Amino acid sequence: MTTPLLALGAGACLGAGVIAHAKTSANGPLRFTLLRLQGSDGSAADAQRRGRVWESAERENGPALARITVHGFVPASVFGPSAALVQNLFGDAGEPVHDLYRYFAAPHLANSRAVGFDAVAGAFAGFRVSLTQAEGEPAQVGEFRMPRLRPGLYALVADDVMLPGKYTFTGELARPLAGVFGIVPNHLVFSVAESV
């Protein structure tokens, strides 16, 4: 299966402003597309934007000091992973410093709560996402090098065909993407706001 990938600048996935195609498999690296909720500003008021469409995010000159809040990981509605790990990447080398968010499909395991942190341009590099389909299997891993983003609500979508207007906002941060027939891909939900 071939999946288009929107790369978002020098640090994101493949390069500046190009659409690339990558074959994906259970063992291949994750590929990402970044969506931004149309009209969002990264504040609590974004919850009032129910029904708005998601648009492809572009590299922009966002704030040098941003408050990033990771609201959660949403598994694919079909064949979602059994576990997901999100780590922060810092510095030029983009080494993971610590675990930021964990998701487990098993009902008896606790998922992480939303977490916020201040990110300084040039220090915070982005996210590493690891998805495990079943216990004992190797994780499928991908890194998203995050450019400076303007304030807003974002969905970092893994390995899905992106079409303009394919998703609308549900009004809920726990499951923000409403797709055709209720089918949604694996995605990380986070917001960016100017830090004060």
N, C-alpha and C positions, 0 to 999 in steps of 0.2 A: 504494500500500500504506500502511495506517495503522499507526503504531507507538505503543504506550503509553509514556509517559515518567514515571518517578517522580522528581519534583523533590525535592531534599533540603534545603530551607531557603532563606533569603533569598539566599544566594550561589550556590546551585546551580540552574542551568538556568532554571526558570521561576518558582519561588515556594515558599512554605512548605507542605509536606505535601499537595500536590495531585497527582492523576494527570491528565496532559494528553495529547492526541493530536496528533501532528505528522506531516504528510506528509513523507516523505524522498525525496530523489533524489540522483543522483550529484553534483549541484551544490549541494544544500541543506546547511545546517549540520548537523554531527553532533549527535545527541541522546544523552544518557548515562543509564544506570541504574547505581547503585552497589550491589554485592552484598558481603556479609560472610560469611565462613565461620563457620558456627555453632560456638560454643565456642572460637574461636581467640583468641590473645592477642598475636599479632605476633612470637612467638619461634620458634626452630628446632623446638620441640615441635609446631608446627602440622602438620608433615609427617606426624605420626602419626595425623592425623584423617581418614585415607582413608575415603571412603564417606559422610562427613558432608554434609549439604545446605548450600547457600548460601541466605541469607535477604536480604531487602531491608534495606539499612542505613538507619538513621534518624539524624537529626541529634542528636548527644549532646554533652555537655560533656566532651570529651576533655582530655588533658593540654595545658597551655600551652606546653610544650616537648616536641616529639615527634620521634622518629627515624623518618624515612620511608625505606623501601627500595623502589625500583622494581626489581622482579625481571625484568620484560620485557613485551614486546608479543606477543600471540598473534593471528595473522591468522585470519579466518573460514575454516572448512574448505571453504566454497564461495564462490568469487569474492572471495578475500582481496586486499588491496591489494598493489601492487608495492613500495611504500615507506611507512613511517610515521615521523613525527617527533613526539616528546613534548618540550614545553618547560615550564619552571617559570614560574608567574605570581607576581609579588610585588607587594605594596602595594595600596592602594585602587583604583588604576587597572588593576591586573592586567596590567601590561605584561610580555611575556616578557623575561627577563633573559638566559637562555642555553639552548642545546640540552641536554637532559637524557638523551635516549635516542633511538637511531635503529634502525629495522628495515628490512631489504631482503629481498625474496623471492628475488632472484638469488643463486645458490649461491656465486658468486665474490666477493661483497661481504660484508664482515664486519659483523655486528650488534653493537650495544653490549652490554656486560656489565652485570650488576646494579650499581646505584649507590645509595648511601645518603647522606642529608643530614639535618641537624637543622633542624626547622621551628618557628619561633616564631609563636604565635597572634597574628594581627593583621598579620604581615609576609608570611608565605607565603599566597598566595591560592588556589592550585590548579594545574591542568594545562591546557595547550593541546595538543590532539592534531590532527595533520594527516595525512590518508590520501590517497595518490596511487594511482589505479588503474592508470595507464599513463604512461610517460614522455611528457612534453609536455602532458599534461592538467592542468587546474587541480586543486589539492588540495581535498578536502572537509575543512573545519576545524570544530572545536567546542571550547568552553572549559568546563571543569568547575570551578566555584567550590567549593572543598572546605571544608565546615564542620569544626569541631574534632571529630575522630573518636576513639572509644575504641580502645585497642589491639586489633589483629586483622589478619587476612589479608583483602584486598579485591580485587575484580575490578570494574574500571570498564568496563562493557559499552556498546558503541556500537550504536545503532539495532537493537535486537532486542526482540521481545515477551517481557516478563518475567512468568513465572508462578511462584508459590511452589513450591519443590522441583523446578523444571525441571532443575536441574544438581546434580551431586554433585561432591565433591572427589576428584581422581585420586591425590592424594598427591605430585604433582610440581609444582613451581613453574613449570617451563617450559611446561606445559600443564595448568593446574589444573582446568578445567571439563570434566566428563564429561556430555555431553548425549545426548538421544535420537538413536539411529542414528549417534552420533559427530559430529553436527553442532553446531558451536559458532560464536558470533559473534566479531567483532573485539573484543578486550578487552585492557586494560592491567592487569597484576598488580602490586600493591604491598602492603606491610605497614606498619602503624603500631605503634610501641612507645614506651613512655614513655622519654624521654631521661634518662640519669643522668650 
